[in-house]
């Protein structure tokens, strides 16, 4: 699966993630944003605002890209009917969002199609 498809599913169908996957994603984002502020990390961890349990951290053991790919594979194997791929009717490439009506690749517009 290509990176564009993985990002599309993670960004627009994150509601299909499990609670543990959401916690791992939150942990990753927090660690990334607070990389230069160790005091902030300590406060957030002590107040339990970020779940830093070994089970959550284990989701990220092979890196963030592998985590994303594993989440998308699970979503597509368990609930593929809930994922809508908005492909351009002309070039069949994936649109930027599920609601997009113009292709970013070939600039074809399907606003007037029903």
Backbone torsions as a table, in degrees:
resi	resn	phi	psi	omega
1	UNK	NA	135.3	-177.2
2	UNK	-79.6	160.8	-175.8
3	UNK	-60.6	-37.4	-180.0
4	UNK	-61.4	-43.6	179.4
5	UNK	-67.7	-41.6	178.7
6	UNK	-60.4	-47.6	179.7
7	UNK	-62.8	-39.9	179.1
8	UNK	-59.2	-47.0	-178.8
9	UNK	-68.4	-44.7	179.5
10	UNK	-61.9	-43.3	-176.2
11	UNK	-73.4	-38.3	-171.3
12	UNK	-108.2	-9.3	179.6
13	UNK	-131.1	33.5	-179.3
14	UNK	-66.3	-18.5	177.4
15	UNK	-64.4	-16.0	178.8
16	UNK	-87.5	-1.6	177.6
17	UNK	-75.6	150.3	175.2
18	UNK	-73.8	165.7	178.1
19	UNK	-60.9	-38.6	178.7
20	UNK	-66.9	-39.0	177.5
21	UNK	-65.5	-40.2	177.3
22	UNK	-63.7	-40.3	178.5
23	UNK	-65.0	-39.3	178.4
24	UNK	-66.7	-39.7	177.3
25	UNK	-64.1	-44.4	177.9
26	UNK	-61.4	-41.9	178.5
27	UNK	-61.7	-45.9	-179.9
28	UNK	-60.8	-47.7	-179.0
29	UNK	-61.6	-44.0	179.5
30	UNK	-61.9	-46.3	-178.9
31	UNK	-64.3	-38.0	179.2
32	UNK	-65.2	-46.4	-176.4
33	UNK	-74.3	-25.4	-177.5
34	UNK	-104.3	19.7	-176.1
35	UNK	-59.6	-27.3	-179.5
36	UNK	-105.0	14.5	-179.0
37	UNK	-136.8	80.5	-177.6
38	UNK	-63.6	-28.4	178.1
39	UNK	-64.1	-40.1	178.8
40	UNK	-63.3	-40.8	177.1
41	UNK	-59.0	-46.2	-178.8
42	UNK	-61.5	-45.7	-179.2
43	UNK	-62.6	-48.0	-177.6
44	UNK	-63.3	-39.0	179.6
45	UNK	-70.6	-43.6	-178.8
46	UNK	-65.2	-34.6	-179.8
47	UNK	-86.2	3.3	178.6
48	UNK	61.0	29.3	175.5
49	UNK	-78.6	-22.1	177.3
50	UNK	-123.7	128.7	178.6
51	UNK	-82.1	110.3	179.6
52	UNK	-113.1	33.8	178.6
53	UNK	-71.1	155.4	-179.4
54	UNK	-58.1	-32.2	179.9
55	UNK	-64.7	-39.6	-179.8
56	UNK	-72.8	-45.0	179.8
57	UNK	-63.3	-31.3	179.7
58	UNK	-60.7	-29.6	177.5
59	UNK	-60.8	-29.0	-174.7
60	UNK	-101.8	10.1	-173.6
61	UNK	-60.7	-30.7	-179.0
62	UNK	-97.7	10.6	179.5
63	UNK	102.0	161.7	-175.2
64	UNK	-67.3	-41.4	-179.1
65	UNK	-62.9	-39.5	177.6
66	UNK	-67.0	-38.1	176.2
67	UNK	-59.2	-49.1	179.2
68	UNK	-58.6	-46.0	-178.9
69	UNK	-62.3	-42.1	178.3
70	UNK	-64.4	-40.3	178.6
71	UNK	-63.3	-46.3	-178.9
72	UNK	-64.7	-40.7	177.4
73	UNK	-61.0	-41.5	179.3
74	UNK	-66.2	-45.0	179.3
75	UNK	-59.6	-45.7	-177.7
76	UNK	-70.8	-24.7	178.0
77	UNK	-84.2	-32.1	-176.6
78	UNK	-92.6	-37.1	-175.2
79	UNK	-139.8	55.7	-178.0
80	UNK	-64.9	-25.1	-178.8
81	UNK	-70.4	-15.5	-179.4
82	UNK	-93.0	-4.8	179.9
83	UNK	-103.0	123.3	-179.6
84	UNK	-107.6	119.7	176.6
85	UNK	-96.4	115.9	-179.9
86	UNK	-91.3	91.3	-179.4
87	UNK	-96.1	145.9	178.0
88	UNK	-63.1	131.5	178.6
89	UNK	-66.1	-21.0	-177.0
90	UNK	-90.4	-54.4	-174.7
91	UNK	-105.0	-7.1	176.5
92	UNK	66.2	18.3	176.1
93	UNK	-87.2	157.0	-177.6
94	UNK	-69.1	128.0	177.7
95	UNK	-71.2	165.9	-177.1
96	UNK	-64.6	-39.4	-179.3
97	UNK	-135.3	166.7	177.0
98	UNK	-65.1	-21.1	-178.4
99	UNK	-104.0	1.6	-178.2
100	UNK	-61.2	147.5	179.3
101	UNK	-127.1	12.9	176.5
102	UNK	-142.8	134.5	-177.0
103	UNK	-78.6	133.2	178.1
104	UNK	-79.7	-12.6	-178.8
105	UNK	-93.5	-53.6	-176.7
106	UNK	-105.6	-2.0	179.9
107	UNK	63.6	12.6	176.6
108	UNK	-63.5	139.6	-179.9
109	UNK	-114.1	131.5	176.6
110	UNK	-121.2	35.6	177.1
111	UNK	-63.5	-35.7	-175.6
112	UNK	-85.7	-6.1	177.9
113	UNK	-79.5	143.1	-179.3
114	UNK	-97.6	NA	NA
